[in-house]
Amino acid sequence: MDGAAAATAKPRNLGGSLPVPNVQDLAARPGDLTPSVLSRYLRDTDAAPAVLSAIGGDDDDSVPVVDLARLFDPEHADEEAARLRAACEDWGFFQVVNHGVPDKVVDDVKEDVKGFFHLPLAEKRALAQEPGGGAQGYGQAFVVSEDQKLDWADMYFLYTQPPEYRELKFWTLGPPTFRDSMERYSAEVQRVATDLLRIMAKNLGVEHAEKMTRIAEWQGMRMNYYPPCPPAHDKVLGLSPHSDPVGLTLLLQVSPVAGLQIRRKGGWIPVAPLPGALVANVGDVIEVLTNGSYKSIEHRAVVSACEERVSVAAFHSARFGGVYGPLEEIAGGCGEAPRYKTVSVEDYVKLVLSSKLDGKSIMDAMKINP
């Protein structure tokens, strides 16, 4: 298959995750949450939310905020681009405001995602992931053994961009407006990701912006449902500590319930939902492309004792047919030596899907000298 054909072909035979119990269903039957059932979800003291370490309260310890409108306003562009650079270099996380995604688009997708998770279990299971089919569908991801600890969450994952990558058999027909609202939200968020990557390219001195913006050509949408866990909320995790094995993530915090935490200064910092904002984070692919100038950051999700939490993560990466490796403007030639391997997008995705969420294990596998 030539490069052009590979770039347009649907991803196939990527591996997948082992099937696991439905957590929303478990949470709805508290009488069945016996110690033996809960044991697969309980974490040791090193991973449990109880070890959360408070980090100061000043502005230096608050997740940076980047104003997308100012990035494209000639009067403020340089100042805001410097803010973006600092956020990428020092934090790996930032909240994006004035991103231009219409309120109605955001509100509609929020309602439809919540509506999906409240469908009868049988309707959701009809969209279950298929063995070897990658992450698409309803279920969970990164479960690679029968004895690993499980996340207290359910997931619904769709390939959303480019349109030819979509497997519509996994797209729910209820709520009836889901497909339309997801298509509109997907396109808007992809535009935001592309705009941010274009400015990152400029900040990095990359002459051809498409070397960065190409990692927004593929998009996958991970919708997360975190049920409350009254008996053990302080001993389970909704999402294990990890860095995102993609290019750029844009997270919509659907619920006003806090749950996202990032690792910084030896502790975990909560990221409070900021009304109207998208939470952006540098993924592992950007760390590879920038040869470590921008580093992906570990994060996790904790669980409430009494409230459900819903979020939507839009992951952006390159299409199949390309490669990931340090950019020549940053590594190679007269620049610094490459610290990461160069691999095909296909091989990288297979590596990701065969791994469990475990800190920055994907980056360790990508380093030339781990």
LINWOZI-V115151 format. One record per residue. N is the residue number from 1. PSI is psi in degrees with one decimal (* if undefined). OMEGA is omega as a letter, one per 40 degrees, with the letter a starting at -180 (none if undefined). Layout:
N;PSI;OMEGA, N;PSI;OMEGA
This chain:
1;127.9;a, 2;173.2;a, 3;-40.6;a, 4;-41.7;i, 5;-39.9;a, 6;-35.0;a, 7;-24.2;a, 8;-12.5;a, 9;146.1;i, 10;142.8;i, 11;134.5;a, 12;154.2;i, 13;53.4;a, 14;-0.8;a, 15;-166.0;a, 16;-160.5;a, 17;150.8;i, 18;146.9;i, 19;145.2;a, 20;164.4;i, 21;152.2;i, 22;119.3;a, 23;-36.7;i, 24;-39.4;i, 25;-41.5;i, 26;-44.9;a, 27;-28.3;a, 28;-8.2;a, 29;67.7;a, 30;-27.3;i, 31;-21.3;a, 32;-1.1;a, 33;70.2;i, 34;162.9;i, 35;-36.5;a, 36;-36.5;i, 37;-45.3;a, 38;-21.9;a, 39;-30.2;a, 40;-12.9;a, 41;-18.6;a, 42;133.2;a, 43;160.7;i, 44;173.2;a, 45;-21.2;i, 46;-26.3;a, 47;-16.1;a, 48;151.2;i, 49;-21.1;a, 50;-19.7;a, 51;7.2;i, 52;130.8;a, 53;124.4;a, 54;135.8;a, 55;97.9;i, 56;-175.3;i, 57;10.8;a, 58;178.7;a, 59;-28.6;a, 60;-15.9;a, 61;18.6;i, 62;139.4;i, 63;128.6;a, 64;155.1;i, 65;129.4;i, 66;130.7;a, 67;108.4;a, 68;-36.3;i, 69;-39.9;i, 70;-28.5;i, 71;-26.1;a, 72;15.2;i, 73;113.9;a, 74;-30.6;a, 75;-27.9;a, 76;-0.7;a, 77;-45.7;a, 78;-43.5;a, 79;-42.3;a, 80;-34.2;i, 81;-37.1;i, 82;-37.2;i, 83;-40.5;i, 84;-44.0;i, 85;-46.8;a, 86;-38.9;i, 87;-41.2;a, 88;-38.3;a, 89;-38.9;a, 90;-25.4;a, 91;-45.5;a, 92;-2.4;i, 93;146.3;i, 94;157.6;i, 95;134.2;a, 96;120.6;i, 97;166.4;a, 98;44.9;a, 99;-10.1;i, 100;0.7;i, 101;119.5;a, 102;143.1;a, 103;-39.5;a, 104;-38.0;i, 105;-44.5;i, 106;-46.7;a, 107;-40.5;a, 108;-44.4;a, 109;-35.3;i, 110;-49.2;a, 111;-39.4;a, 112;-35.1;i, 113;-44.0;i, 114;-40.4;i, 115;-37.8;i, 116;-48.3;a, 117;-16.1;i, 118;10.3;i, 119;158.7;i, 120;145.7;a, 121;-37.3;a, 122;-38.3;i, 123;-38.2;i, 124;-39.9;i, 125;-22.1;i, 126;-15.6;i, 127;22.8;a, 128;149.4;i, 129;151.5;i, 130;144.8;i, 131;129.2;i, 132;4.2;a, 133;16.2;a, 134;-156.5;a, 135;-7.6;a, 136;139.5;i, 137;-169.3;a, 138;131.5;i, 139;-119.9;i, 140;167.0;a, 141;159.2;i, 142;26.4;i, 143;110.7;a, 144;-3.7;i, 145;158.8;a, 146;-11.8;a, 147;3.6;i, 148;155.2;i, 149;141.7;a, 150;153.8;i, 151;144.3;i, 152;73.4;a, 153;158.8;i, 154;157.6;a, 155;144.6;i, 156;118.7;a, 157;134.4;i, 158;141.3;i, 159;124.8;a, 160;-27.3;i, 161;142.7;e, 162;161.6;a, 163;-32.4;a, 164;-11.8;i, 165;-12.3;a, 166;139.7;i, 167;94.3;a, 168;-15.1;i, 169;-18.2;i, 170;-6.7;a, 171;121.8;a, 172;147.0;i, 173;0.9;i, 174;124.2;e, 175;149.1;a, 176;-21.0;a, 177;0.8;a, 178;-49.0;a, 179;-43.8;a, 180;-45.7;a, 181;-37.4;i, 182;-39.2;i, 183;-43.3;a, 184;-43.8;i, 185;-42.1;i, 186;-47.8;a, 187;-40.3;a, 188;-43.8;a, 189;-34.6;i, 190;-37.9;i, 191;-42.1;i, 192;-45.2;i, 193;-43.2;a, 194;-42.0;i, 195;-44.0;i, 196;-41.5;a, 197;-32.7;i, 198;-42.0;i, 199;-36.0;i, 200;-42.2;i, 201;-44.3;i, 202;-43.8;i, 203;-32.9;a, 204;-5.2;a, 205;23.9;i, 206;115.5;a, 207;-43.1;a, 208;107.1;a, 209;-26.8;a, 210;-17.5;i, 211;-25.3;i, 212;-43.1;a, 213;-19.1;i, 214;-21.7;i, 215;17.3;i, 216;8.6;a, 217;-27.3;i, 218;141.3;i, 219;133.8;i, 220;140.6;a, 221;115.6;i, 222;114.9;i, 223;125.0;a, 224;136.4;i, 225;119.5;a, 226;101.0;i, 227;156.8;i, 228;157.2;i, 229;77.0;a, 230;-41.4;a, 231;-18.1;a, 232;36.0;a, 233;-26.2;a, 234;3.8;a, 235;0.4;i, 236;164.5;i, 237;141.1;i, 238;-31.0;a, 239;125.9;a, 240;152.4;i, 241;131.7;a, 242;163.6;i, 243;153.1;a, 244;125.0;a, 245;40.8;a, 246;-166.3;i, 247;-72.2;a, 248;130.8;i, 249;137.3;i, 250;115.4;a, 251;130.6;i, 252;116.9;i, 253;98.1;a, 254;-39.9;a, 255;151.4;i, 256;5.1;a, 257;126.3;i, 258;146.7;i, 259;-31.2;a, 260;133.5;i, 261;143.6;i, 262;148.9;a, 263;125.8;i, 264;135.2;i, 265;37.8;i, 266;4.3;a, 267;-170.8;a, 268;125.7;i, 269;124.7;i, 270;142.0;i, 271;101.2;a, 272;136.9;i, 273;123.8;i, 274;117.3;a, 275;128.5;i, 276;-5.3;a, 277;156.6;i, 278;137.7;i, 279;119.7;a, 280;142.9;i, 281;142.8;i, 282;127.4;i, 283;174.7;a, 284;-34.8;a, 285;-39.8;i, 286;-37.8;i, 287;-41.8;i, 288;-50.1;a, 289;-38.0;a, 290;5.9;i, 291;32.5;i, 292;-0.8;i, 293;-40.7;i, 294;121.8;a, 295;139.0;i, 296;151.3;a, 297;138.2;i, 298;143.0;i, 299;169.2;a, 300;171.4;i, 301;130.6;i, 302;169.1;a, 303;143.1;i, 304;154.6;i, 305;-24.8;a, 306;-6.3;a, 307;140.3;i, 308;157.9;i, 309;138.5;i, 310;138.7;i, 311;160.8;i, 312;116.1;i, 313;121.1;i, 314;110.1;i, 315;136.7;a, 316;132.8;i, 317;-174.4;i, 318;157.9;i, 319;162.0;i, 320;154.5;a, 321;-11.4;i, 322;-169.2;i, 323;158.2;i, 324;131.0;i, 325;164.8;i, 326;136.3;i, 327;142.4;a, 328;-26.2;i, 329;-20.9;a, 330;-38.7;a, 331;136.6;a, 332;166.2;a, 333;-126.7;i, 334;1.2;a, 335;-166.6;a, 336;160.8;a, 337;143.0;i, 338;135.2;i, 339;-10.8;a, 340;153.2;i, 341;161.0;i, 342;122.5;a, 343;160.2;i, 344;153.4;i, 345;-41.7;a, 346;-47.8;a, 347;-35.4;i, 348;-44.7;a, 349;-40.4;i, 350;-38.7;i, 351;-45.4;a, 352;-48.3;a, 353;-13.4;i, 354;5.7;a, 355;160.5;i, 356;160.3;i, 357;115.6;a, 358;84.0;i, 359;-127.5;a, 360;42.2;a, 361;-33.5;i, 362;-41.9;i, 363;-36.5;i, 364;-38.9;i, 365;-25.3;a, 366;-14.3;a, 367;141.6;i, 368;-39.8;i, 369;86.4;a, 370;*;none
